[in-house]
Amino acid sequence: MVTETEDPPIVKVTPLQQMLASCTGAILTSLMVTPLDVVKIRLQAQRNPFPKGKCFMYSNGLMDHMCICEEAGSKAWYEKPGNFRGTLDAFLKIIRNEGIKSLWSGLPPTLVMAIPATVVYFTCYDQLTAHLRSKLGENETRIPIVAGILARFGAVSVISPLELIRTKMQSKKFSYKELRQFISQKVSEDGWVSLWKGWAPTILRDVPFSAMYWYNYEILKKWLCEKSGLYEPTFMISFTSGALSGSFAAIVTLPFDVVKTQKQTQLWTSESHKIECGSVWYLHTCTQCTLT
């Protein structure tokens, strides 16, 4: 007698669970990647000390941020002397002389933008994917592309105004009243659209990456599951699919990233406490601003 095998039940994940998972993933990624970037910045500052007004890049593993040196000297975390001879030597000396917490210097301000962007992006992708599959079917190959593009549009659109505000606050200390005056001035002079300056070049870089990443990720994950005889992907299958698809998408979109990096690493001179930054491109969000 032949018995029919039933498909295993599909576990439905709620939007709240997706947001919590995205938030947890963002925090873990930042905790693992930030120490590497802190060491890189310290080594760069040792070779070429950062003068006042110089801009340098800071990455928490989720987004690239432009940081502006406020003043010369060794008070700031990125300019503390260390006499490092290399990456490993820098790790050991920072931990021994400054404490292990120093490896996460500057992380909290960048998480203010990175976590919301990550939560919006991944939650939107999961929700859009589930909705499109219910309408078009499970085997529709275009679903990851459409969902990835729309999710990236949403994340960039939500974060762009916040990134403008964060960049303004990073240049010097502002009270909430001064910040409100700055936003009101921008809106009165250029309209509400001014809060989304730089949105277009960010989309041009991030949307192709998202489309290629999610399409290849879903295809690879499905293929590896079939080869392994599994219904649900394991951690290693998901990890391998993400690593391969991310590497491919990064290589293809490298020209966009080169332009972005060149603009981000340019040096701006400071004159009369005024720092003018134009066309600053970020990894996940971009603003054009004048910092005073």
Disulfide bonds with the S-S distance in Angstrom:
none
